[in-house]
Amino acid sequence: MGKLKKNIKYILNKITGRKLHRGKLPKNEKIQKVLVISLYFTGDVLFHSAVIEALGKIYPNSELDVWIKSKGKSLFLNDSRINNVILFDNLKTSGYGDSESFSLRRTIDHVKQLRRARYDLIIDLTGKYSTALTTLFAKPLYSIGLNYDFFGFCYDKFVYINTASEPGHLIEKYLNVLKDGLELEENEWIKVRNDVRTKPYIYTDKESSGAIDNLFRIKNIKGKDFVVIHLTSGWAAKELPPGIFGEVIDFLEGIGYKYFFIGDKNDENRLNELSNLITDNSFSLEDKFLRLSLIESAELIRRSALLIGSDSAPLHIAGAFDVPSLGLFGPTNPDFSNPLGDIHKYIYHRLPCSASESEQYCTRSGGFACPLYECMNSIRSNEIIDQIEKLLGVSRAKLI
């Protein structure tokens, strides 16, 4: 393996015209343009946002660009820290959910665009072979990256970390990539961390605020007297059976709390399944699903009393806004991703097949290889209701 890497490095040096691992990071005044590569799903992009917050503290006078996929574009469009949001989808970075096919011509054009930008620093938080090679061919003055595909040699500074197999919150791990990659002294890093919390950073806008103001008028919502529920997640194994929410909704109806469901078409379909299971004719779920954009959903969550959902972007958005949340976990380890703080609770049943303390995913490949989803199916409505009572400070006889 060592000889193969050496030969690959020699070939890449010749092709790119630059020497890998050229030495120390340039001084701060030389870092005028920075690019962060974040090509995973919305929740992962949110976790990477803390790195962007930290970069703004370290290089306050530099231009900061972000390369993301189109599905996450709204996350940074209102972010004053970001100079330019680059959208490019034609690189496969996940074994599922990547609908765009690879295009060599478009990729070459994209690399040329990055070269023309003349970045002083590129930080690859995606860490696939495709993003490592793109970083290399973009020819920045300096590059930092983690890598899951053994392509760490493409960066000037490779930070050796596997975020899914080392204990600790994912946001902390991405921040440590920055600390180790920039080789910051402890006192320098403490100054940065005093201003950057272990949470996502997301910014809404006037348009989304106006849309939610209008929704409040229509739904007669005043203050934070409502709960937001998100039924789905990135994959089926992380989702609670819709029937479990039947008694939860009955409880919310009983205490007079408004509630709304958010999400995409999959969430709407799950809500329809839930509607068919409810036999109580005293209420209807017909007008409970809100068709909102991602940033409008974020603004709705920001104003809510509580977010209930699986390990997915809305849960992390609640963490960004310090909104109380109840996370429903199964094939993923809550220590890796649940929002931090006393206002953020979770329900998680550790089974023999569950993730160890140092692993993000269960022994069944995060549920992809599981036919039963025992962990999520073991969660009961009474458990959810107990946590809602504590988080909202309300009480009612427990449902049996």
Summary of the structure (lengths in Angstrom):
residues: 400
radius of gyration: 22.5
end to end distance: 59.6
largest distance: 73.0
contacts: 1278
relative contact order: 0.11
helix: 42%
strand: 13%
